[in-house]
Amino acid sequence: MYRIFILILNIRLTNKKQHIVRTVILDAFDVGAIKDVSKLPPTTAEQLALFLKNPSTHGPDLIGASLDTSASTASAMKCLPWNQELMRKMALRAEEIVGREDDVDWEGSFNDRIYRILLDIQNSRTRTSSSNPPSPSSAQKTQRRRNQRQKFTRRQQICTIMVEAALEEGDEGKAKLWADVLQCMQVLTADGMSEEENGEEDGELVRYVYELDFRHPEFQSLFNFVDRMRESQKTVFNTTGRKRFRKVQRIDICPARKPPADLPPSYYKPEYLQLMRQGQVPSAKLAEGEKASLTIPRC
């Protein structure tokens, strides 16, 4: 039971942290979406000159914030003094919201999020300077990965809700099952989710599912079970307004992607694991210790 509560608590804390980071960034840059930050004008040369002369007086503000994009790469931009000071102030703002007693690495969280924004700026420059526009296949791949991350978050939420519902019912066996599924998903990570994209067959909108060549086939049955919960447990989930697409498995097109690190051997397709040990397919470090003995839950 203690492990179940810890899993739920970790999910809630992660979601809360992400919400606070997002809120602070949106407020500071005065935008409606994170993606809009990369479109804002950069810090001016005049502002940077004043900042270098007197950092305490002319530093970045959390009202009408801007980023110093004078470096050529996202990594270099992240290390610029102006941006470092901005991230430090954002971390302090987050501490004011939740209280300093929370043991959260806020500077690290803002560092990661701002880096991704700077990476968008770097990529935008690359696209602008290139004479060749992004290929349709590249855009499709990006959309698939976005759907993949959303699917991971959605399934985590389903598992968490089902654990809480089982605890309210006093069904410890059911709660343990869903806690095991949640743990399994966290070990697999978002990179272990299959990729999806929208398509059309005979005039009907469908969702193509691209299975992963390294993942054990039992995961497909497990995740089908998880995904059905929203429809089968209507007293627990609100599905009003949701439009479901028919899913079409594309087993003929398996993305050759490197597996996530630290997966238990049981998470792999047996034939892939054998080829990986022979160095014939993309490989990753296997889990060690107790984690190595984890198995796929059976529902």
N, C-alpha and C positions, 0 to 999 in steps of 0.2 A: 504493500500500500504506500509506503514511504517513497519508493521509486516512482510510483505513478504521480504522486503529488509534485515531486521534483521535476518530472517531465513537463507537466502542465505549467508549473511556475516558470520554467525556463522559456517555454513558448511565449507565455504572456509577457515576460520581461523583455524578450527580443522584440516582440511586436511593439511594446511601449517605447523602447529605445529608438526603433526605426521611425515611429510616429513623431517623437520629439525632435530627432535630427531633421526630419523632413520639414516640420513646422518652423523650426528656427531658420532654416535655409530659405524657405518661401517668404517668411516675414522680412528677413534681412535684405533679400534682393527684390522684394515687392513683386513677385510673379505668382501666377496661378498654378504652375507646374514646374517640376524640377528641370524638365527638358528645355524650358524657356531661358534658364540661366545662361546657357552657352550662347544665346543670341544677343545678350546684352552688350553694350559698349564696354571695353576694358577700362581699367584705371588709367587716367591720363598721365602723360609724362610730367606735367606740372605737379600733380598730386604725389607722384613717386619722389620727385625732387624734394618737396617739402617734408615728406615722410622720412627721407634719409637724413635731413638736417635735424629734425625734431620728431622722433617716432612717437613720443608720448602725447604730443599735441596734435599732430597731423596724421595719425594712424587711421586705419580703416574703421568705418562706423557700421553698426548693425542696422542702420536705416539708410536705404539707398546704397547698399553695398556693391562693390565691384571687384573684379579679379584682375591681377596683374598677369597678362598673357604675353609678356615681352620675350619669354624664352621660346625655344623651338619645339620642345617636347613636353608632354604632360608631366613627366617625372621632374623635369627641370622647373617647370612652372610651379609645381607644388612646393618646391623648396625655396621659392622666392620669398624674401622677408615680409613683403606686404601680405601675401597669401598665408604665410605661417602665423602672422599676427591676427589675421581675420579668423582663422580656424581656432586659435587660442581663445578669442573673444566669444566665438560661438559655443565653445565648450563651457566657458564660464556661464553663458546664458542658460545652457541646458542644466547646469548644476543649480542655478537659481530656481528653475522650474521644479525640479524633483527633490532638491535638497542635497547637501554635500554628503549625507550619510550613505547614499547609494554608491556601491562599489562598481562604478562603470567607467571604462576608459573613453570618456567623451572626446578627448582630443584625437584618439585613434579612430573613433567613429566618424568624426567630421573630416579627418584626413582622408579616409577611404572614400567618403561620398564626394568631397570636392575633387579628389583625383579623378573620379569617373566623369565629372563635369568637364574637367580640363582635358580629359581624353576625348570627349565629344568635340571640344574645340580643336584639338589637334587633328582629329579625323576629318572634321569639316574643312580645315585648311588643305589637307591632302586631297580631298575630293575636288576642291575648287581649283587647285593648281594642276590637277591631272586633266589631260585632254580626253581621257576615256571615262565615261560615267560608270557608276556601279552596275554590274551585270544583274539581270533579273534573278539568277540563281543565288547571288550573294544576298540580295534583299530577302529572298525566300528563306534562306538559312537564318538570317537575323530574326525574322518573324517566328520561325520554328523555335529558336532558342528562347525567345520572349514567352511564347506559349508554354514552353517547358518549365520555366521558372514560375509562371502563374499557376500551372498545374501542381507543382510541388507545394506551393503555399496553400492552395485550396485543399489538397489532401491532408496536409498537416492540421488545418482547421477542422476538417471533418473528424479526424481521429481524436483531436482534443475535445470536441463537442460530444463525441460518443463516449469517451472516458467519463466526462462529467455527468452525462445522462445515466450511465451505468452506476456510478457512485450514488446518485440521487435515488436510484431504484434499490440500492443496497446489494447489487449484483457484483460481487468482487471478482468472480470468474470472468465476467464479460468485461469489466474494467481492466483486468490484467491483459486480456486478449488485445484490446484496443491500445493499451499502453505498449504492448510488444510490437504492434503494427507501427505505432508512432516512432518507437525507437528504431525499428528496421528502416523506416523512411529517412530518419535523420542520419543514419549510418550510410545509406545509399546516396544521399544528398540530391540536390536539384540536377546535377550532372548525370544522375542515374535514371532520370525520367525519360521516357520515350519522347521523340519530337513529333509535333503535329503542325499541320497547315490546312487551310481551307481549300476546298476544291469543288468541282461540280461533276455530277454523273447523271446523264439523261435528264438534264434540266433541274436536278435536285442538288441543293447545297449539302456538301458532306464534309467531314473532317478526316483527312488522311492521317493515319498514325504510322510513324516510321519506327519500327522496333530497333533496339540496340543489339549489335552483334555479340557483345560480351555478356549481356544480362541473362540470368537463368530464366527459362520460360515460365516458371511458377510465379514470377512477379506479375505477369500479365493477368493471371487469375486473381491474384491478391488485389491488384489495383482496380480490376473490374468490380470486385466485391466492394471496395471502398467507394468507388464512384457511384455505385447503385444506391448508397445510403441516402442521398439527397431525395431520391424518388420514393424509396421504400419506407423511409422514416419521416413522413410528412408532419408528424406531430413534433418532431425535433427540429426539422429544417424548414425554412421559409423558401419555397421555390417559385413564388408568384413572379410572373413576368420572365422567367428563364426560358430561353429558346434552345432546345437541344438539337444538335446535328447528328445525323447518322454517321457512325465512325466506320471507316474502311481501313483494315489492316494492310499495310504495304510491306509484307514480309519479303518481297522481292528486292526491296531497296533498304538495306540496313546501313545506317551511317557508320563509317569506319572511324570511330572516335575513341580516344584513349580513355580507359576506365578511370573512375575516381580512385584516389589513393586510399589505402587502409580498408579495403573491403574484405570481408571474410571469404574464404574459398567457396563456401556454399552459395554465395550470391552470383557466382559465375556460371555461365553455360559450360558444362564439363569439357566439351571439345575445344572451346576457346581457352580455357584454363590450361589445357595441355599444350596448345600451340603457343600460348604466352610463355610458358616455362621453357619452350624450345626457342624462344626469341623470334617467332615467325609472325606475330601480330603486335599491335601497340600494347605496351605493358604498363603496369603500375605496381607499386609496393603493396603487398598483401598485409592484412591486419595481423597483429601479434597479440599474445596473451589471451585474456578472457574474450576480447572482441573477436578473435579468430574462430571461436567456437559458436558464434551466433548463427542461427539458422533462419530460414524464411518462415514466418508464421503461417499456419494453415487455418483458413477460415471456412 
